[in-house]
Amino acid sequence: MDLGKNEHEKFNGTMSIRKEDVWLANGNESIAYAAMHAGVDYFSHYPGSPVNGIEPKLKQLNVQHKCGIQFNDALNEHIAALGAMGASMTGARSMLVMKHVGLNIAADPLNYVGYAGVRGGMVIIVGTDPGANSSTGEEDVHWYAKQFNLPLFEPTSIQEIYDTTLLAFELSEELELPVMLFVTGLICHNTARLHPRELEKKERAFGFVKNREKYINVGEKAVKNHRALLERIRSFGETHHYLHTQGLPQREWAIVTRGNSYQHVLEAIEVLGIEEKTQVIQVLGVYPIPKVALLKELKHKKKIIIVEDQDGFLEQQIKMELFNDLDAELHGKDWFPAYGELNVGEVIEILASNLNIPYQTKGLEPATCVERLGTFCEGCPHTSSYFAIEQAVPESRRIIGGDIGCSSLPPFRADWLLCMNAGIGMSLGIRPFLTDQSIVSTGGDGSFFHGGLLTVLNAVQNNSSLLHVVFDNRSVAMTGHQESPSKHVDYKALILALGVDSFTEVSAWDPKQIQSIIAEKEHLSGVHIVWISGNCARIPDDRSRYRQANLYPEIDPKKCLDCQLCYKELACPAIEMTPIGSFEIQLDRCMRCGVCHEICPNGAITIHTVNHEE
Amino acid sequence: MKRQVNLIIAGIGGQGINGFTRAVHALCEEKGWYCISAVYKGGAQRLGSVRAEMKLFSPECADVQFKSSQIIPGTLDILIALEQWESLRYLPYCNDKTHFVLDEFIEFPPGTKDRQHDITSPLDQLKKRKVNIHVEAFREQALFVDGHSKNTLRKMWNCAFSNLNINELYI
């Protein structure tokens, strides 16, 4: 067999790490450094906050240090997972990255990767989001570890993220299983010192080695491989010792914790003055729990408190695995909430109240503050598109299906916002039951290529009716402007080939034209796609750059009749109300898109040309 | 002398909080201070609430590895707000000795007037609480002097540390 050359050897030739090196890194960068130092060969991902910073950093390192990493900027998490699995089957080291909701999409193949196993290390990084700070939900995906039967680690600091990522590659190869790492938004966006490790150069051989006994899982073979997987995971749980302790083992109380909560707990016990009574145990290997090592620490305790975000995964594992061996009062989700993101203040207050320790915060009383909901940026093409849709169909009969991404940032303009492609997908089921209402489904170009394309085909196949609007801003803007397929794919030909009844492309900067197209199509049966193109305001194209250099708009107060269409309905952030109630365009914010000029019914907004000679 | 400074920089997306926090973090480390910083932001590119929490430890502090990156309510030393409404959001972190350094800039969330409660101005609400407030047109000054607003945060940072008499952290 001809085994390929290990490209990542180049890394060792261009960069060396000294013992005294200290770098500054956030969580995302720490993972990228660890991936490079582990010699990752294949990086596969679908972008999503809070782990969207790994890919750009690793790409930068790849170029800088000539690592030879293959990148798979996948169109969805299912494809990303399969790519990484394939790479690791050849002996390559792969890293798979997605956010927590993406794990639902990737769950299909990941349910069976443990049956098949991997040869090269495969590390799955999942960005979790307790508190739903940058997501449409805060679902607890820890349960997937048990469902997949894959080891799960949850580091708690920048250094630990780096060290655990390196460890995960080694363990993955030892166990022949992918290893998962969960990192929360808080840790991803933390910055702290990082001490990189000195690493030994290792050579690996690549090639696909046939193994149908493991790779074809049907009937008896599936059951046999499932059984082997369960035995491997059980044995790993009984032998591994991935936990850290703080405080002497003879202390009566134990606080068991994982992830973010660990450092909150350390600070809380100091504030409450219970360091002398309490041993803190941070479980790094969260699934399977380090059964023997944990029992050794907990068996003589009188009180065990489990502090963790979300559902209580760790608590349930401890109760399942150790309950018969413990003789302690045990608290977890009976004290701590299963929703939102635990913060240090909350941990202090809950512990103080339940342990009867006097504690009074010195914090000031909260004040009434404005609600700062999502909004479109100045010059965003979606501002114009949404305005036009709203003008085309009166609110009394208008239903708008929203989708994940920038297009749903103002949360009360669409009628639902649930998951990727919920806008178009749910419209299929809603439309047949409408009598006097009109439904327009919407979504960005990223969502369209993630799964919207298939939904269009599904609609054609089933003779469904659909009016779907694609907001194509030429990038996956919300997660860091990853390149969109719309830049190089002939999407018109692609969509027409699916058999749709009409495809109409229109410029985002022509709201009147968009309005007229939507008004024309809203009553039609069949499948109609309206493709609205206009670059994201953060990545200006030639038109935008020219306009910014040469034009500026102005509101003429004499012509303005206070209809507030530009201020309230278009809601461009560059248009502000003055203290006397008139309106002004803030030129340091205006992107010169010209949409306010297009929509003003009174001709009060004029576009002037800059006199460069002045 | 051991010194710990807890600081929040509050503002909205697009004001440069993320980049500034990283830069001052590196500078503080260069000056021998240990620093933990965390940025909190939503999914939006611009205009959403953004804050950075920073804990700065003077070189004499040795036990910082045991600290949470988050600030305990009521223990904030400095609140720098690039937008005045955003200063109100973090009052529970402040105490009666906290130094508030505020820019004059106010950004009312566009298109949401009908949804907002009837609320008085942020400065009036702060003044009722009798806290140390320093309000200045930092952004306007930066624009006037430098032709751009990039130095706004630097001016506010220096103002805050001058109030605390920690000259070694001037930038």
Interface residues (C-beta under 8 A of the other chain):
Chain A: L24 N26 S49 N133 S134 S135 S157 L186 H189 N190 T191 A192 R193 Q246 Q263 H264 L266 E267 E270 V271 N343 V344 G345 I348 T361 K362 G363 L364 E365 P366 A367 T368 C369 V370 E371 R372 L373 G374 T375 C377 E378 C406 L409 P410 F412 A477 M478 R538 Y567 K568 E569 A571 C572 P573 I575 D588
Chain B: I12 G14 T21 R22 H25 A26 E29 Y34 C35 I36 S37 A38 V39 Y40 K41 G42 G43 A44 Q45 R46 L47 G48 S49 Q65 F66 K67 S68 S69 Q70 I71 I72 P73 G74 T75 W85 E86 L88 R89 L91 P92 Y93 C94 N95 D96 T98 E107 F108 P109 P110 G111 T112 K113 D114 R115 Q116 H117 I119 T120 P122 Q125 L126 R129 V131 L143
